[in-house]
Amino acid sequence: VEVLTLADIINEYFHGKAPDFLNIDVEELDIDVLDSGDWESHRPSVVAVEDISFVADRPADSAIYRFMRERDYILFSRCVYTSLYIEKTFNNSGPKLPC
């Protein structure tokens, strides 16, 4: 089975332009997939990612939360096991989201 990185997929199937919305759910390999992206060149506005280890009163315990914060994404919402992150500048440049 051929394995592609997130950066490879975006380059090959999106012609190097990041999708506006990215959803990652790969059964406990989510951080590995995130880490395989080129976050300098490919910045989706919204990223949904499964994070079963996330605890609301201790978000910094989550490797995914720390990873996304280091890349200037803000945790916007949670839905069961999925965290929804928005790019820090998204509210200034994109549609207005309810708070």
C-alpha positions in Angstrom: 0.0 0.0 0.0 1.4 3.4 -1.0 1.5 5.9 1.8 1.3 9.6 1.1 2.0 12.4 3.4 -0.6 15.2 3.9 1.7 17.5 2.0 1.9 15.0 -0.9 -1.9 14.7 -1.0 -2.4 18.4 -1.1 0.3 18.9 -3.7 -1.0 16.1 -5.9 -4.8 16.4 -5.6 -5.2 20.1 -4.7 -2.4 21.3 -7.0 -0.6 22.8 -4.0 -3.5 24.9 -2.7 -4.8 23.9 0.7 -8.5 23.1 0.9 -10.6 25.5 3.0 -11.7 22.7 5.2 -9.6 19.7 6.2 -11.0 16.7 8.2 -8.6 14.2 9.7 -9.8 11.0 11.4 -7.3 8.1 11.1 -7.7 6.2 14.3 -5.0 7.4 16.6 -2.6 8.4 13.8 -4.0 11.9 13.6 -1.0 13.6 15.0 1.2 11.7 12.5 -0.9 12.9 9.6 -0.9 16.5 10.9 2.9 16.3 11.3 3.3 15.2 7.7 1.8 18.4 6.4 3.5 21.5 5.1 1.9 24.1 7.4 4.0 27.0 6.0 2.6 26.5 2.5 -0.7 24.8 3.0 -3.0 26.4 5.6 -6.6 25.3 5.5 -9.0 27.9 7.2 -10.7 25.2 9.2 -9.3 21.8 10.5 -11.4 19.1 12.1 -9.4 16.4 13.8 -10.3 13.5 16.0 -8.6 13.9 19.4 -9.8 11.2 21.8 -7.3 12.3 24.5 -8.5 15.9 24.7 -9.8 17.0 28.1 -11.6 20.3 28.2 -10.1 21.6 31.5 -6.6 20.5 30.4 -6.3 21.2 26.7 -2.5 21.6 26.7 -2.3 17.9 27.7 -3.3 17.1 24.1 -0.5 16.8 21.6 -2.9 17.7 18.8 -4.0 20.9 20.7 -0.3 21.9 21.2 0.5 21.1 17.6 -2.3 23.3 16.2 -1.6 26.2 18.6 2.1 26.2 17.5 0.8 26.7 14.0 -1.5 29.6 14.9 -4.8 27.7 15.0 -7.4 28.3 17.6 -9.6 25.7 19.1 -13.1 26.8 18.1 -15.3 23.9 19.1 -15.6 20.3 20.1 -18.1 17.7 18.9 -17.7 14.3 20.8 -14.1 13.4 19.9 -13.5 15.9 17.1 -11.8 19.2 17.7 -12.5 22.0 15.3 -9.7 24.5 14.8 -9.7 27.8 12.8 -6.7 29.6 11.5 -6.0 32.6 13.8 -6.7 35.1 11.0 -9.9 33.3 9.7 -12.3 35.5 11.6 -10.7 38.6 10.2 -10.6 37.5 6.6 -13.4 35.0 6.2 -17.1 34.6 7.1 -18.1 35.8 10.5 -18.5 32.8 12.9 -20.8 32.9 15.9 -19.0 33.1 19.2 
